[in-house]
Amino acid sequence: MRVAIWWREQSGPAKFRLYAQLTLPVAIAAVVVLASIVSAAVPLAAAGIVVSGIAAILAVQAQPDLAAWSTSALRRWALPVGTSILIAVWLACVAAIYLGTDESDGDAIRSTGLICALLLAQSVVPFLRYRWWIVVGIGIATGAALGSSLAGGVRLAALTAALAAVIVASTLLTRWGLQIVEDLDRAKTIEAQLQVAEERLRFARDLHDVVGRGFSAIAVKSELAATLSRSGAADRAATEMEDVRHLAVESMNRMRDLVRGYRDINLEGEVAGARSLLAAAGCQLTIEGDPTRIPAQFHEVTAWVVREGTTNIVKHSAATTATMTFGGAGMSLRNNGVSVKSRSARDPAQQSGLRGLAERLATVGAVLNTTATGDHFVLEIRWEKS
């Protein structure tokens, strides 16, 4: 149960990264187990398969983007050691064939050599520069060294090269997919930062246009009033100072209007923003009811509930679906990604946001309720119908 909850709390990129890191070791382990069972009658062949599998998993851990548990110290020697072991096992298979073995043992040893070559193609070759030429070389070498006859060697070479090419391609596709997911995750983070920066620039520009012009006029008129006062034109100086006072009051009022407009919150806009934000986070939002049914006096607090509830879903859960319901007596926001923190109510950031919402709602006579049942979290506000 805890594992399932932990998995749901992971982000999409984190889930895909873990999948990519486990794919190769699990695939190698599965191949090794099946092949060693088939070759159990020939202990030497079974032992070679097991050793090759361990070496292949070790070699994979040398790749930072696919390493599931390795450390930087391990990565320094994992690739050369793993590669050396794989080559040594393959050479041992070749030596065993040329030294002469029973026909049944020879088939098992050839199979071990083939599996060793494929494990090399899966764990080492995809990360090399001339990987496709190496694939061809592995196929030719395996066919020439392990083939029972000329025709058999050609068939074995073709089979080895084809399987190795497919394995290398699948590994490269996994790495490519991982890179794409990480790039998209970084792009979303950068986009959010750019949106914040753009909004700050917009506000700074508006503030400069509104207040800067007033302050410039105040500075000019104050200088003029000082000049007039020094020249003895007290009446004109007083008039200019009166204009300065009017300009200061006007500038303050316009600045208050600007800040008030900056802080204003709109229910329809918040609902649209919630749909966009949740979609970007991989959560599908369903709207039930009509936001226009919310009484006018509750529009602002409802918009704050939508904003805070949406933020909590993105920051404190791994929800894939959410439902926002509007009615004349209240609204609710449900999601299927309740986290351990949400369930135990120990997340200070989330609880602080909910307390702020409760305080806002109390000023207009509304009540906030939250419930966590199973995997679902419900944020609900209620008020008397108007």
Buried (B, 14 or more C-beta within 10 A) or exposed (E): EEEEBEEBBEEBBBBBBEBBBEBBBEBBBEBBEEBBEBBEEBEBBBBBBBBBBBBBBBBBBBBEEBBBEBEEEBBEEBBEBBBEBBBBBBEBBBEBBEEEBEEEBBBBBBBBBBBBBBBBBBBBBBBEEEBBEBBBBBBBBBBBBBBBEEEEBBBBBEBBBEBBBEBBBBBEEBBEEBEEBBEEBEEEEEEEEEEEEEEEEEBEEBBEEBBEEBEEBBEEBBEBBEEBBEEEBEEBBEBBBEBBEEBBEBBEEBBEEBEEEEEEBEBEEBBEBBBEBBEEBBBEBEBEBEBEEBBEEBBBBBBBBBBBBBBBBBEBBBBBBBBBBBBBEBBBBBBBBBBEBBBEEEBEEBBEBBEEBBEBBEEBEBEBEBEBEEBBBBBBBBBEEE
